[in-house]
């Protein structure tokens, strides 16, 4: 007999997916321990699980998956072939429709690019306290993207407006924002994307006390601290409007001690994501404002929120605080991690959908 963990490893289906298909009556384990509820599978069920993993990756509807598995071992394969062909036609039609919609969206983007006025200006000179800039960069650096397919996210946004500099980074799955006060800028809003290596060089300069001078000359940015400089070209892209991504105040808030919470995350229950490559922590905030790590078998709680554990640990480390406010709204809404002393500095993490 194969344990559910062994079946997940050898079939390509995650443990949560196997539980889902058990409840759906599609792939029922040969035996379930009446005491522990642990599932066990016969060796012959591995082929079915691998088949199920293939049609699942192809996006086949559950109703068709049932018929494919029920007909697979029979001598008449006509039904299986027809189901596969019908699903392939749906995928091809969906791809054709998507191409048409994307073509229309590209045309709209071309029109917007011709009409929009860039936020970049010829010259900006301002001063910022080096420790504030260092803290802001430390807060957001972990969220910068490394995806070569999205070069506009491969840097840190410097968003200057009035007396505030907002430093922002995102890789789609997490977003971090920090604020620092600036002097010497009385113009309109200015935005530049500083490449990640240059942002790191700026952080290395801003390690001590004293002022830092930030200069923007067209597409070139320079930071000078104590007679030393870090300078380079800005990314020639527009950063997404991060303000539209910021969450509202969460319905459930909890003040967490970072050291205790980190230990709980590192030693507490985890589950694997659908790909089997990332550890997830499942969180819930109780009515008395306590964060609870839900065990793997704790299903059916509508207030559970799953998050990539590594991303959450990174966000805690980047914040540089002993305490944070953790905000949860819904299983599909971003998780916010805010500083209790300055809520303008925070990060948000996208939740991971649970199948059970």
N, C-alpha and C positions, 0 to 999 in steps of 0.2 A: 504493500500500500504506500502511496505517496502522500506526504503531508501537504497542506495547502501552500506552505512556503516553497517546498520542492517543486510543486506543480507550477507555481508562479514563475520560479526561476527557469524551468525547462520549457515552458510553453510560450512565454512572452506576454502573458496576461498578469497584471498586478494582483495582489491579494484582494484588494478592494473590488476589482473587476470580477474575480472568481466568486466573491460573496454576492455581488449583484446578480450574476448569471445563475447562481444557486437559487436565490429568492425568486428570480424570474422563471425558474423551472427549465432553463435551457441546458445547463450543465450541472447536474445535481451530484454531489459527492456520493461515493458508494457507502460511506458510513460516517456518522456524526457521533462523537463521544457524548453520551447523554449527560455527563457531569460537567465537562469543560466546554462543550459545544464546538470542539475542534473538528475540523473537516478532514476527511481522508479520502483519497481517490485510488481507484484501481489502475494498474499500469496501462490497460487498454484505453483509459480515458485521456491519456496524454495526446494521442493523435487528434481526438475531438477538440481538445483545448487548443492545439496548434492551429487547427482549421478555424476555430472560433476567433483566434487572435488575428488571422489573416483577413477574414471578412469584416471583422471589427475595424481593423486599420483602414480597410477600403470604405468604411462609412456605411455599411449596409444596415438597413432598418432592422429593429429587433424582430419584427414579425417575419421578415424574410430569413433572418438568421435561424429562427426556430425550424423553418421548413428545410433549409439547407442541411442542418445537422440531422434532422429526422430522416432525410432522404439519402444522405451521403453513403450509408453502408448498403443500400439496396442495389438490386441489379439494374433497375431502370433509372438512368441518370438524366432523363429528359427534363425533369422538373428542376434539378439543380442547375443544369445548363441554362434553362430559360430564366431562372431567377438571377443568375450571374449576368446574363446578357441584358436583362431588363435594368438591372442596377447600373451596369456600365453605360447604357443609353441615358439614364438619368444623370449620371455624372458628366457625360459629354455635353448634355443639354445645359446642365448647370454651369459648366465651364464656359460654354458659348454665351450664356446670359451674363456671366460675370465679366467676360471680355467686353461685351457691349457696354455694360455699366462703367467699367474702368475707362473705356475710351471716352465716354461722356464726361467722367470726372477729370480726365486729363485735359480735355478741352476747357472745362471750367477753371482748372488750375492755370492754364495758359492765360486766360482772361484776367484772373486775379493777379498774376505776376506782372501783367502789363499795367494794371491799375494801382497796385499797392505802392506806397512810398516806403522806402527803406528807413529803418530806425537808425542806421549808421550815419554818423556825421563826420565832417572833415577832421576836427580837432577837439579833444577834451583833455583838460588837466584837472586832476583832483588829488586830494590827500586823504589817506585812511590810516588809522592806527594799525601798525603791523600785527599786534596780537589779535585784533579783531578779524583782520583778513585771514590770518593763519587758522583761527577757530572756525571761520566760515568755510574755508576750503576743506578742513578736516571733517566738517559735518557732512559735506556733500560728495566727497571724492569717491566713496565706495559705490555710489549709484551711477557713475559714468559708464557709458556703454563701451564694449570692446567689439561690437558686431561690425565687420567691414562693410556689410550691406547697408548700414545706416550711419554714414559718416557724419551727418549733422548732429548725431547724439554722442559722437566720440570726443567730447570736450565738455567744458564747464561754461555755462552761460553767465556772463556779467551783465546784469540788468540794472542800469543806473537811472534813477528818477528822483529829482529833488535832492534831498539829503540822505538818500538810502541807496545802498548797493545790495541787490539780491543776487546771491550766488546759487545756481541751480544745476542739477545734473539728473539725468534719467536714462535708464536702459529699457524702458517700457514696463518692466516688472516692478520697479521701485523708482521712487522719485524723492529727492532731498532738496530742501530749501533752507538757506541761512541768510541772515541780514546783518549788514554792518553799516555804521554811519560814515558819511563822507563829507568833506569840506571842499568848497571851491567849484561846485557844479551848480549853476543856476539856470541851465538850459532845459530843453525838453528831454523826453525819455530816450535813452540810448541803449542799444543791446549789441554785444559782440560775443561770439563763441570762442573761447580760448582753448586751443588743443590741449588734450590731457597732459602730454609731456611738458608743455609750457606752464600749465597750471601747477604741475609738480615742482618745476623750477622756481616758480613764484613762491610756493609754500616753503621751499628750502631757504629762500631769502628772508622770509617774514618770520624768523624764529626768535627775534629779540624784541626789546621795547623800542619805542620811537615811532616816527611817522614813516609811512610808505607813500611814494608818489606814483600814481597811475596815470599813464598818458595813452590816449588813443589818437592815432593819426591815420585816418582812412581805415585801411585793413591791417594796420600794424598796431600792436599793443606792447607797452613797455612798463615794467615795474622797477622802481629804483628804491633801494633801502640801504642807507649807510654807505653810499658811494658805489654800491654794486648794482648790476642790472640783470634782468631777465627780459628778453624781448623776442618777438617773433610775429609771424603772420596769423591773423584770425582765420577761422574756418569760413569759407565762402558759402555759407548756408544760412537759412533762417531756422531758428529754434522754434519748436511748437509752443503754442500759447499755454504755458504751464499753469497760468492762473485759472484756466478752465478745468484743470485736472485736480485742483485743490479740493479736499473733502470738506463737507460741512462738519460741525461739531458732532462727534459720535454720540449715539444714544446711551452707550454703556462705557463709562470711563473708570479706569483703575490706576491708582498711583502705585508704581512698582519700584522696588529697590533693585537696582541694576545687578548688583553682585548676587543676590538671592535668586533673581529671575534667571540670570544667566546659568547658574548652577542647576536650576530646575529644568531649563531647556536642554542642557547638555546631558543630564542624567535621567530625564523623564521619558515618558512614552513617545515614540515616533512611529510614523508609518511612511511607506514609500509612495511616491507619486505614480501616475499611470505609466510613465516610461521606465520606472524602476531605478532612476538615476539620482533622485533627490529625496532627502529626508523632509518630512512634513511634521510640524507641530500643530496640533488641533487645540484651539484656545476657546475659552468661554469666560465671560465676566459675570460673576454671580450678582445677586441683588445687593449684597453688602459691599460691592466694589472690589472683590478679590478675583484675581486671574487664576483660572484652573486649567491645567493641562489634561485634556480628555484622553482616556486610554483608547487603544486601537479599536476595541470592540464596542465603544460607546456610540452607538448609532441612534439615529432618530431625534437627536436634540436639534431643534431648529436654530438655536443660537450659536452653534459651533461655527468657528471660522478656522480654516486650515491655511497655513502659511509656510513658505519655504523656510526651514529652520536656519539654514546658513545665512539667508538674507536678513532674517530677524536678528541674529547674533551680530552681523556686520553693522546693522543700524544702531544697536545698543552700544557697540564699541565706538562708532563714529561720533556719537552725540557728545561725549566728554562730560557726562553728568552722572551723579550717583543715583538720581531718581528720574523717572520719566512718567508721563501720563500716556497710558495705552488706551486707544479709543476703538471700539468695535461698533459697527452699525448693523450689518447683515452679512450672511455668508458670501454674498457676491460683491460686497462693497469694499473699497480699500481700507486697510488697517492704518491708522495714524499713530505715530509715535511723536509726542510733543514734549518740549522742555517745560517743566512747571514754572520756571522763572522767566521764560521768554518764548511764547508760543509762535513767534515769527520764525523760529528755527525748528524745523521738524522734518520728518520723512514719512512717506507713505509706501506701503507694500501692497501689491495686488494679491488677493486671496487665490487659493487653489481650489478648484471645484472638487467636491467629494462625491463619490458615486453611491455611498451608502451612509 
